[in-house]
Amino acid sequence: MFPDWFDFEETLGKLDSAYWLGQDFIIWFERQVENRLKITVEVGPIPYEERVQLLTMLEKHGVSFRQNVKQEGKKYTRIYTAWTEVRGWASKQEVLNSILELYDAPEINDLFQKIALSVEAMTQNQEETVI
């Protein structure tokens, strides 16, 4: 989790569960078959109204996902996945290199910017509604 993501609760609402320490977004790495390492970014179970607004804003910023994730009752939405091969799982350095390859990829950094822009747009919309 990024430290900045802790600030999103004010805009996105408080989670109803202890999902990933109460955070709206999570990133994790997972060992896959055939020596692959996968990174995933997921939107957690935020309140429905804020969830639809967030997913709509993410779409406007070019993030794609299945359309059924906007249905009421849906709780988790994977918005990014990528894989890389780990040449040697027994080597800490090889595993670390693979983690850094995934984490430093331009595509995921672009996603992080889109997440921030989407939450910022939601904040501006909420402020305009109050005025």
N, CA, C and O of each residue as an XYZ file, in Angstrom:
524
protein
N       0.844     -1.179      0.000
C       0.000      0.000      0.000
C       0.887      1.240      0.000
O       1.933      1.270      0.649
N       0.467      2.232     -0.716
C       1.187      3.496     -0.711
C       0.694      4.350      0.449
O      -0.495      4.331      0.768
N       1.585      5.093      1.078
C       1.146      5.979      2.162
C       0.048      6.947      1.718
O      -0.854      7.258      2.496
N       0.120      7.426      0.463
C      -0.900      8.359     -0.043
C      -2.286      7.724     -0.072
O      -3.292      8.425      0.042
N      -2.344      6.396     -0.224
C      -3.629      5.726     -0.321
C      -4.400      5.780      0.992
O      -5.619      5.611      0.996
N      -3.712      6.014      2.105
C      -4.403      6.146      3.389
C      -5.315      7.372      3.392
O      -6.315      7.409      4.109
N      -4.960      8.381      2.582
C      -5.748      9.613      2.513
C      -7.037      9.447      1.711
O      -7.914     10.309      1.776
N      -7.166      8.367      0.962
C      -8.331      8.173      0.102
C      -9.608      7.884      0.877
O     -10.703      8.048      0.338
N      -9.493      7.460      2.125
C     -10.679      7.089      2.905
C     -11.683      8.240      3.000
O     -12.893      8.014      2.987
N     -11.187      9.451      3.093
C     -12.088     10.606      3.197
C     -12.995     10.718      1.967
O     -14.166     11.080      2.091
N     -12.465     10.413      0.801
C     -13.229     10.493     -0.441
C     -13.987      9.207     -0.739
O     -15.142      9.245     -1.163
N     -13.330      8.059     -0.515
C     -13.904      6.776     -0.909
C     -14.768      6.136      0.168
O     -15.514      5.198     -0.115
N     -14.678      6.622      1.378
C     -15.483      6.055      2.450
C     -14.746      4.982      3.230
O     -13.708      4.476      2.802
N     -15.294      4.654      4.360
C     -14.709      3.656      5.260
C     -15.172      2.275      4.846
O     -16.352      2.066      4.565
N     -14.249      1.335      4.809
C     -14.596     -0.037      4.452
C     -15.432     -0.678      5.551
O     -15.270     -0.381      6.735
N     -16.320     -1.554      5.136
C     -17.162     -2.279      6.082
C     -16.470     -3.516      6.632
O     -17.027     -4.204      7.488
N     -15.269     -3.808      6.157
C     -14.578     -5.024      6.571
C     -13.128     -4.696      6.906
O     -12.676     -3.562      6.751
N     -12.425     -5.698      7.360
C     -11.004     -5.537      7.682
C     -10.138     -5.895      6.481
O      -8.961     -6.222      6.636
N     -10.714     -5.835      5.292
C      -9.996     -6.133      4.053
C      -8.682     -5.370      4.014
O      -8.667     -4.142      4.097
N      -7.601     -6.084      3.889
C      -6.268     -5.515      3.745
C      -6.034     -4.319      4.654
O      -5.659     -3.237      4.201
N      -6.257     -4.530      5.923
C      -6.025     -3.511      6.948
C      -6.901     -2.269      6.750
O      -6.513     -1.165      7.132
N      -8.065     -2.451      6.162
C      -9.009     -1.358      6.000
C      -8.709     -0.412      4.857
O      -9.244      0.696      4.828
N      -7.871     -0.815      3.912
C      -7.512      0.064      2.807
C      -8.383     -0.192      1.577
O      -8.875     -1.300      1.361
N      -8.558      0.858      0.783
C      -9.406      0.791     -0.402
C      -8.741      0.065     -1.567
O      -9.417     -0.568     -2.379
N      -7.419      0.159     -1.646
C      -6.645     -0.479     -2.704
C      -5.592     -1.376     -2.071
O      -5.170     -1.157     -0.936
N      -5.181     -2.380     -2.816
C      -4.097     -3.250     -2.359
C      -3.285     -3.701     -3.564
O      -3.799     -3.836     -4.675
N      -2.013     -3.928     -3.313
C      -1.099     -4.479     -4.314
C      -0.502     -5.735     -3.698
O      -0.103     -5.732     -2.534
N      -0.442     -6.804     -4.477
C       0.251     -7.982     -3.959
C       0.952     -8.739     -5.068
O       0.614     -8.643     -6.248
N       1.941     -9.494     -4.631
C       2.702    -10.366     -5.518
C       2.314    -11.797     -5.213
O       2.014    -12.146     -4.071
N       2.324    -12.627     -6.255
C       1.912    -14.022     -6.099
C       2.758    -14.908     -7.008
O       2.954    -14.613     -8.187
N       3.248    -15.989     -6.435
C       3.999    -16.948     -7.239
C       3.016    -17.764     -8.064
O       2.037    -18.295     -7.540
N       3.287    -17.857     -9.358
C       2.441    -18.578    -10.291
C       3.169    -19.834    -10.792
O       4.351    -20.031    -10.510
N       2.457    -20.662    -11.525
C       3.076    -21.845    -12.124
C       4.076    -21.424    -13.195
O       4.067    -20.281    -13.653
N       4.925    -22.346    -13.579
C       5.921    -22.123    -14.624
C       6.875    -20.971    -14.302
O       7.245    -20.201    -15.188
N       7.267    -20.857    -13.043
C       8.262    -19.868    -12.606
C       7.861    -18.414    -12.855
O       8.719    -17.559    -13.074
N       6.571    -18.140    -12.821
C       6.124    -16.769    -13.039
C       5.763    -16.100    -11.714
O       5.311    -16.748    -10.770
N       5.974    -14.800    -11.673
C       5.584    -13.955    -10.546
C       4.540    -12.973    -11.064
O       4.724    -12.358    -12.114
N       3.462    -12.832    -10.336
C       2.351    -11.965    -10.765
C       2.176    -10.832     -9.767
O       2.299    -11.030     -8.558
N       1.887     -9.645    -10.283
C       1.523     -8.501     -9.449
C       0.077     -8.155     -9.757
O      -0.346     -8.185    -10.913
N      -0.679     -7.827     -8.714
C      -2.091     -7.488     -8.866
C      -2.386     -6.212     -8.081
O      -1.885     -6.026     -6.972
N      -3.200     -5.341     -8.664
C      -3.734     -4.167     -7.963
C      -5.241     -4.339     -7.957
O      -5.848     -4.613     -8.992
N      -5.841     -4.175     -6.785
C      -7.267     -4.435     -6.633
C      -7.942     -3.321     -5.850
O      -7.372     -2.760     -4.914
N      -9.168     -3.015     -6.253
C     -10.040     -2.114     -5.491
C     -10.817     -2.992     -4.517
O     -11.396     -4.007     -4.905
N     -10.823     -2.600     -3.275
C     -11.510     -3.387     -2.247
C     -12.978     -3.027     -2.110
O     -13.529     -2.301     -2.937
N     -13.616     -3.543     -1.049
C     -15.062     -3.395     -0.875
C     -15.469     -2.039     -0.278
O     -15.948     -1.962      0.853
N     -15.268     -0.982     -1.061
C     -15.688      0.338     -0.610
C     -17.203      0.470     -0.786
O     -17.805     -0.297     -1.536
N     -17.824      1.439     -0.099
C     -19.273      1.602     -0.236
C     -19.704      1.735     -1.706
O     -18.994      2.325     -2.521
N     -20.868      1.182     -2.025
C     -21.313      1.028     -3.419
C     -21.303      2.341     -4.199
O     -20.774      2.378     -5.310
N     -21.863      3.401     -3.664
C     -21.946      4.665     -4.404
C     -20.558      5.184     -4.763
O     -20.323      5.600     -5.897
N     -19.648      5.162     -3.809
C     -18.287      5.614     -4.058
C     -17.567      4.660     -5.008
O     -16.757      5.083     -5.831
N     -17.868      3.384     -4.886
C     -17.250      2.371     -5.751
C     -17.583      2.623     -7.226
O     -16.697      2.598     -8.080
N     -18.860      2.865     -7.515
C     -19.279      3.128     -8.892
C     -18.632      4.411     -9.405
O     -18.173      4.464    -10.546
N     -18.593      5.442     -8.566
C     -17.957      6.696     -8.972
C     -16.474      6.481     -9.271
O     -15.958      6.978    -10.272
N     -15.796      5.743     -8.400
C     -14.373      5.483     -8.598
C     -14.138      4.698     -9.885
O     -13.281      5.066    -10.689
N     -14.882      3.637    -10.080
C     -14.693      2.821    -11.285
C     -14.996      3.629    -12.543
O     -14.326      3.458    -13.561
N     -15.989      4.498    -12.486
C     -16.310      5.364    -13.621
C     -15.158      6.320    -13.905
O     -14.782      6.521    -15.060
N     -14.601      6.906    -12.856
C     -13.460      7.822    -13.030
C     -12.244      7.073    -13.571
O     -11.536      7.576    -14.444
N     -12.005      5.870    -13.049
C     -10.882      5.081    -13.552
C     -11.047      4.801    -15.044
O     -10.084      4.882    -15.807
N     -12.277      4.469    -15.458
C     -12.548      4.239    -16.887
C     -12.251      5.491    -17.699
O     -11.644      5.410    -18.767
N     -12.677      6.650    -17.200
C     -12.437      7.906    -17.913
C     -10.954      8.185    -18.081
O     -10.545      8.865    -19.023
N     -10.146      7.656    -17.162
C      -8.698      7.832    -17.235
C      -8.008      6.673    -17.958
O      -6.781      6.580    -17.952
N      -8.791      5.792    -18.577
C      -8.219      4.749    -19.420
C      -7.950      3.407    -18.754
O      -7.271      2.563    -19.339
N      -8.461      3.189    -17.551
C      -8.296      1.899    -16.889
C      -9.450      1.002    -17.320
O     -10.611      1.407    -17.262
N      -9.134     -0.207    -17.749
C     -10.193     -1.099    -18.223
C     -10.361     -2.286    -17.281
O      -9.417     -2.735    -16.630
N     -11.599     -2.777    -17.233
C     -11.973     -3.928    -16.407
C     -13.324     -4.402    -16.901
O     -13.951     -3.743    -17.730
N     -13.780     -5.542    -16.397
C     -15.087     -6.069    -16.809
C     -16.201     -5.140    -16.322
O     -16.116     -4.573    -15.233
N     -17.227     -4.995    -17.127
C     -18.316     -4.079    -16.801
C     -19.191     -4.562    -15.644
O     -19.802     -3.742    -14.958
N     -19.263     -5.855    -15.417
C     -20.142     -6.338    -14.352
C     -19.633     -5.968    -12.961
O     -20.350     -6.170    -11.981
N     -18.425     -5.437    -12.848
C     -17.892     -5.068    -11.533
C     -18.600     -3.853    -10.939
O     -18.422     -3.550     -9.759
N     -19.396     -3.159    -11.741
C     -20.134     -2.002    -11.244
C     -21.482     -2.384    -10.638
O     -22.185     -1.530    -10.097
N     -21.840     -3.649    -10.724
C     -23.121     -4.094    -10.182
C     -23.103     -4.028     -8.654
O     -22.078     -4.261     -8.014
N     -24.242     -3.710     -8.107
C     -24.350     -3.679     -6.647
C     -24.077     -5.079     -6.109
O     -24.521     -6.074     -6.681
N     -23.355     -5.142     -5.025
C     -22.998     -6.418     -4.426
C     -21.588     -6.867     -4.770
O     -21.011     -7.684     -4.053
N     -21.023     -6.348     -5.855
C     -19.643     -6.677     -6.203
C     -18.719     -5.964     -5.215
O     -18.952     -4.807     -4.865
N     -17.691     -6.647     -4.778
C     -16.839     -6.066     -3.746
C     -15.391     -5.863     -4.159
O     -14.745     -4.932     -3.679
N     -14.873     -6.700     -5.024
C     -13.457     -6.669     -5.352
C     -13.279     -6.555     -6.864
O     -13.935     -7.258     -7.632
N     -12.389     -5.668     -7.277
C     -12.149     -5.469     -8.699
C     -10.658     -5.390     -8.955
O      -9.977     -4.488     -8.468
N     -10.166     -6.327     -9.712
C      -8.768     -6.284    -10.124
C      -8.654     -5.315    -11.286
O      -9.302     -5.474    -12.321
N      -7.818     -4.310    -11.093
C      -7.666     -3.298    -12.130
C      -6.316     -3.377    -12.830
O      -6.059     -2.631    -13.775
N      -5.450     -4.279    -12.367
C      -4.154     -4.435    -13.021
C      -3.547     -5.771    -12.633
O      -3.565     -6.156    -11.464
N      -3.015     -6.467    -13.607
C      -2.201     -7.654    -13.364
C      -1.102     -7.698    -14.416
O      -1.294     -7.309    -15.568
N       0.034     -8.177    -13.991
C       1.165     -8.375    -14.912
C       2.006     -9.527    -14.372
O       1.951     -9.854    -13.186
N       2.781    -10.133    -15.263
C       3.605    -11.284    -14.900
C       5.021    -11.079    -15.401
O       5.273    -10.321    -16.337
N       5.931    -11.776    -14.751
C       7.297    -11.884    -15.234
C       7.844    -13.237    -14.807
O       7.335    -13.864    -13.879
N       8.872    -13.668    -15.488
C       9.483    -14.948    -15.148
C      10.573    -14.733    -14.099
O      11.327    -13.762    -14.158
N      10.642    -15.649    -13.147
C      11.709    -15.649    -12.150
C      12.656    -16.778    -12.549
O      12.267    -17.946    -12.588
N      13.881    -16.419    -12.841
C      14.835    -17.421    -13.321
C      15.262    -18.406    -12.234
O      15.564    -19.563    -12.527
N      15.287    -17.957    -11.002
C      15.694    -18.859     -9.923
C      15.031    -18.499     -8.609
O      15.433    -17.534     -7.959
N      14.024    -19.253     -8.208
C      13.289    -18.960     -6.977
C      14.150    -19.148     -5.734
O      13.818    -18.618     -4.674
N      15.224    -19.875     -5.839
C      16.101    -20.092     -4.687
C      17.015    -18.887     -4.422
O      17.627    -18.788     -3.358
N      17.099    -17.984     -5.386
C      17.950    -16.803     -5.258
C      17.123    -15.593     -4.833
O      16.226    -15.158     -5.554
N      17.434    -15.058     -3.660
C      16.732    -13.858     -3.176
C      16.889    -12.717     -4.169
O      15.944    -11.968     -4.415
N      18.072    -12.584     -4.734
C      18.327    -11.491     -5.673
C      17.494    -11.641     -6.937
O      16.981    -10.646     -7.451
N      17.346    -12.850     -7.447
C      16.527    -13.082     -8.641
C      15.058    -12.739     -8.361
O      14.392    -12.114     -9.186
N      14.568    -13.148     -7.202
C      13.187    -12.849     -6.844
C      13.014    -11.336     -6.694
O      12.049    -10.767     -7.203
N      13.941    -10.692     -6.002
C      13.879     -9.238     -5.833
C      13.931     -8.524     -7.178
O      13.183     -7.572     -7.401
N      14.795     -8.969     -8.066
C      14.876     -8.358     -9.403
C      13.541     -8.461    -10.136
O      13.122     -7.517    -10.807
N      12.880     -9.597    -10.007
C      11.581     -9.791    -10.660
C      10.516     -8.901    -10.034
O       9.685     -8.332    -10.742
N      10.537     -8.780     -8.723
C       9.598     -7.883     -8.028
C       9.800     -6.457     -8.519
O       8.836     -5.772     -8.860
N      11.040     -6.014     -8.555
C      11.324     -4.646     -8.992
C      10.958     -4.421    -10.454
O      10.502     -3.338    -10.821
N      11.154     -5.427    -11.278
C      10.764     -5.320    -12.688
C       9.269     -5.048    -12.810
O       8.850     -4.198    -13.596
N       8.473     -5.764    -12.037
C       7.017     -5.565    -12.076
C       6.606     -4.240    -11.446
O       5.757     -3.526    -11.979
N       7.205     -3.923    -10.325
C       6.808     -2.745     -9.552
C       7.250     -1.435    -10.208
O       6.589     -0.407    -10.062
N       8.357     -1.480    -10.922
C       8.877     -0.274    -11.567
C       8.438     -0.130    -13.016
O       8.885      0.788    -13.704
N       7.578     -1.009    -13.491
C       7.132     -0.959    -14.884
C       6.370      0.340    -15.168
O       5.604      0.802    -14.322
N       6.571      0.924    -16.334
C       5.854      2.146    -16.688
C       4.331      1.978    -16.616
O       3.623      2.914    -16.243
N       3.828      0.799    -16.969
C       2.374      0.578    -16.979
C       1.764      0.690    -15.585
O       0.688      1.265    -15.426
N       2.436      0.151    -14.583
C       1.874      0.212    -13.239
C       2.018      1.622    -12.664
O       1.147      2.087    -11.929
N       3.106      2.293    -12.997
C       3.254      3.669    -12.535
C       2.221      4.577    -13.184
O       1.740      5.523    -12.561
N       1.880      4.288    -14.435
C       0.803      5.007    -15.108
C      -0.529      4.749    -14.384
O      -1.330      5.665    -14.203
N      -0.751      3.503    -13.977
C      -1.965      3.171    -13.224
C      -2.023      3.949    -11.917
O      -3.078      4.475    -11.562
N      -0.911      4.033    -11.194
C      -0.891      4.763     -9.928
C      -1.298      6.225    -10.135
O      -2.016      6.798     -9.315
N      -0.836      6.820    -11.233
C      -1.223      8.195    -11.546
C      -2.719      8.281    -11.850
O      -3.389      9.223    -11.428
N      -3.235      7.301    -12.577
C      -4.659      7.288    -12.917
C      -5.520      7.119    -11.670
O      -6.596      7.709    -11.574
N      -5.058      6.324    -10.726
C      -5.782      6.162     -9.461
C      -5.839      7.503     -8.738
O      -6.908      7.922     -8.293
N      -4.708      8.173     -8.617
C      -4.659      9.461     -7.930
C      -5.540     10.492     -8.633
O      -6.263     11.239     -7.974
N      -5.485     10.541     -9.957
C      -6.320     11.483    -10.714
C      -7.805     11.174    -10.535
O      -8.622     12.091    -10.445
N      -8.153      9.908    -10.485
C      -9.553      9.504    -10.332
C     -10.092      9.896     -8.961
O     -11.202     10.415     -8.850
N      -9.310      9.649     -7.927
C      -9.757     10.023     -6.577
C      -9.819     11.541     -6.442
O     -10.725     12.074     -5.800
N      -8.859     12.232     -7.044
C      -8.879     13.694     -7.022
C     -10.126     14.232     -7.721
O     -10.754     15.168     -7.226
N     -10.487     13.661     -8.850
C     -11.693     14.089     -9.567
C     -12.942     13.834     -8.719
O     -13.860     14.655     -8.702
N     -12.978     12.709     -8.024
C     -14.117     12.427     -7.138
C     -14.196     13.458     -6.025
O     -15.284     13.917     -5.678
N     -13.049     13.825     -5.463
C     -13.003     14.826     -4.399
C     -13.539     16.152     -4.908
O     -14.323     16.810     -4.223
N     -13.126     16.549     -6.096
C     -13.602     17.814     -6.683
C     -15.114     17.753     -6.919
O     -15.815     18.731     -6.662
N     -15.619     16.625     -7.402
C     -17.054     16.478     -7.616
C     -17.826     16.574     -6.311
O     -18.895     17.182     -6.261
N     -17.292     15.977     -5.258
C     -17.945     16.042     -3.945
C     -17.962     17.468     -3.419
O     -18.957     17.914     -2.849
N     -16.848     18.190     -3.613
C     -16.774     19.574     -3.157
C     -17.751     20.458     -3.938
O     -18.380     21.344     -3.358
N     -17.882     20.227     -5.229
C     -18.821     21.003     -6.059
C     -20.259     20.728     -5.644
O     -21.098     21.628     -5.683
N     -20.549     19.499     -5.250
C     -21.890     19.138     -4.809
C     -22.262     19.843     -3.510
O     -23.419     20.215     -3.311
N     -21.286     20.026     -2.629
C     -21.515     20.686     -1.339
C     -21.751     22.169     -1.525
O     -22.536     22.769     -0.791
N     -21.082     22.769     -2.499
C     -21.189     24.219     -2.714
C     -22.496     24.607     -3.264
O     -22.740     25.791     -3.499
